[in-house]
Amino acid sequence: MAGFFFNDTPVHNYDEAKTSDTNAYATFFQAMLDRGVYFAPSQFEALFLSSAHSDEDIETTIAAARDSFAIVAGSTS
């Protein structure tokens, strides 16, 4: 189980999480979806990895995330 936030500072609680950039997460979510990787549509939900995910699934997700983070970086500059 994991989660992450688009924020300039570490997030330790809900009040800090609420200061995160939800538009950046929405851009990331859509970019991942466009690449065939489904994340929770809200950054306030958890991510799950299971033994059902193959090494290929993980590599595909990493490549999609790399591309998606680049899109987010380009949209916020």
N, C-alpha and C positions, 0 to 999 in steps of 0.2 A: 504494500500500500504506500502511495506517495502522493505528493501534491506540490505545486509550485505556483508562484505569484510573480507577476510583472511589477516589480517594486524596486526602488533604489536602496532600500534598507531591508535588513532581515525581518521576517514576519514570525512573530511568536504567539500572537493571539488574534482574536477576531477584530478588535479595533485596528490593529496594524494591517490586517488583511483587507479591511475596507478601504484602505488608502491605495490599494493596488490599481494598476491601469487595466480596467476591464475591457477597454477598447483594444488594447494590445493583445489581450488574451483572446478576444473574439477574432482578431485577424489571424492569430496563431491557430486557433481551433479550425477556422475555415480552410486555411492553407493545409493543415494536416488532413482534414476531411477530403480535400481535393486530391490528396496523394494516397487516399485509401486507408488512412489511419484514423480511427474514431477515438477521440478523447471526450471526456465529459464536456458538455456545452457551457459549463460555468466553472470558473477557476476555484470556486468554493466547494467543489466536489472532489473526491479522492480518485486517484488512478490506481489500477490494479494490474499486477503482473502475476501470471500463474505458470504452472508447469505445462500448461497446454500451449504456451507460446514457444515456438521453435527458435533456434538460433537465427534462422532466416527472418522470422517475424521481427526479432529484436533488431537485426541489422537494417531491415526495411524501415522500422520506426526511427532508428537513429538517423538514417539518411533523410527521411521525410522531415524530421525535427530540424536538422541542419538547414535544409532549404526553407523551412517555415520560419525559423528564427531570423534568417536573412531577410525574409519578406517583412517581418515585424520591424526589424532594424531600419529597413528602407522606408517604412511608412511613418516612422516617428522622428526621422531626421529633418 
